[in-house]
Amino acid sequence: MTSQSEIRVSRFRSDEAGRVTADALQTWDRDGLLVIEDFAFSDQCRQLISAADALVEDFDEEEVAAIFSATSQQHAASQYFETSGDKIRCFFEEGAFDDKGKLAVPKSRSINKIGHALHDLNPVFERFSYQPRLANLVAQLGISEPQWLQSMLIFKQPAIGGEVTWHQDGSFLYTVPQTVIGFWFALEDATLENGCLWVLPGQHKNGLRSRFRRINGRLQTETLPEAPSFDENDGTPLEVSAGTLVVLNGALPHYSEANRSSKSRYAYTLHAISGAADYPEDNWLQRGRDLPLRRLS
Ligand SMILES: O=C(O)CCC(=O)C(=O)O
């Protein structure tokens, strides 16, 4: 990022039950963004980090590397992503392989993220995701019949952790009306050096720019007719300490830089949608009948 017209982003705390003040809720409405410091306790952050590392340790990198290495396997590679909505799968960093298709970094550093049903399939992530404090907070944010649709552990490993380009979560997790809310938990300190989030406060009010959806059997990005433009040079960095929760309206543009530092930047994200909204069949993320979405409380 070159220009930093930094807007001061207000920071709040929740009470023991996870509730926030009316002032915080006004900020949420105005900015489409709510920063809650110390929401996750340090032992919770440690448990999630250990559980994520254990999943990577158990992951068979050779089997999955084979899916991604050959161009003739393009279909298999997209299937690996497209059918991950109700599974726990590891996704490699772009720079993880050398030109012979061998891992260029240790396996423990090679993973970009794990997705997308950690919260329903792994007991450590499940306990964290369905904790009453979080359900109480979500209940205050104006989303009816909230359900966790997706979860991800984003690693941003030192030197290799990739950029996440500017996007709005509602483009990927589209509902009618727009109801998706992102919950981004810093499990480690997130700084300018290791790839903290950048945001455009207030720009959720302009609506969605695009939709990522299945058209003629293939996932594609479609520009929406009323597409707003947002000026990415106006981005505000959000440096936060471990335990901070950043809540993002599904139409709020956000971004993170590549991590070129020597420190990792683990984050856990959950995305809620309203069970009362329409969830289209051409969205990329579809769950099988064996793992229906659950209400938060
Ligand atoms: O963790 C990051 O760097 C980006 C995460 C993100 O954009 C998301 O969860 O929607």
The ligand as an SDF file (V2000), in Angstrom:
LIG
                    3D

 10  9  0  0  0  0  0  0  0  0999 V2000
   -6.6980  -13.0600    7.3240 O   0  0  0  0  0  0  0  0  0  0  0  0
   -6.5710  -12.4090    6.3060 C   0  0  0  0  0  0  0  0  0  0  0  0
   -5.5020  -11.9580    5.9500 O   0  0  0  0  0  0  0  0  0  0  0  0
   -7.7690  -12.1070    5.4230 C   0  0  0  0  0  0  0  0  0  0  0  0
   -9.0020  -12.8100    5.8770 C   0  0  0  0  0  0  0  0  0  0  0  0
  -10.1960  -12.4480    5.0780 C   0  0  0  0  0  0  0  0  0  0  0  0
  -10.1560  -11.6520    4.2050 O   0  0  0  0  0  0  0  0  0  0  0  0
  -11.4810  -13.0750    5.3810 C   0  0  0  0  0  0  0  0  0  0  0  0
  -11.5830  -13.8970    6.3080 O   0  0  0  0  0  0  0  0  0  0  0  0
  -12.4550  -12.7340    4.7010 O   0  0  0  0  0  0  0  0  0  0  0  0
  1  2  2  0
  2  3  1  0
  2  4  1  0
  4  5  1  0
  5  6  1  0
  6  7  2  0
  6  8  1  0
  8  9  2  0
  8 10  1  0
M  END
$$$$
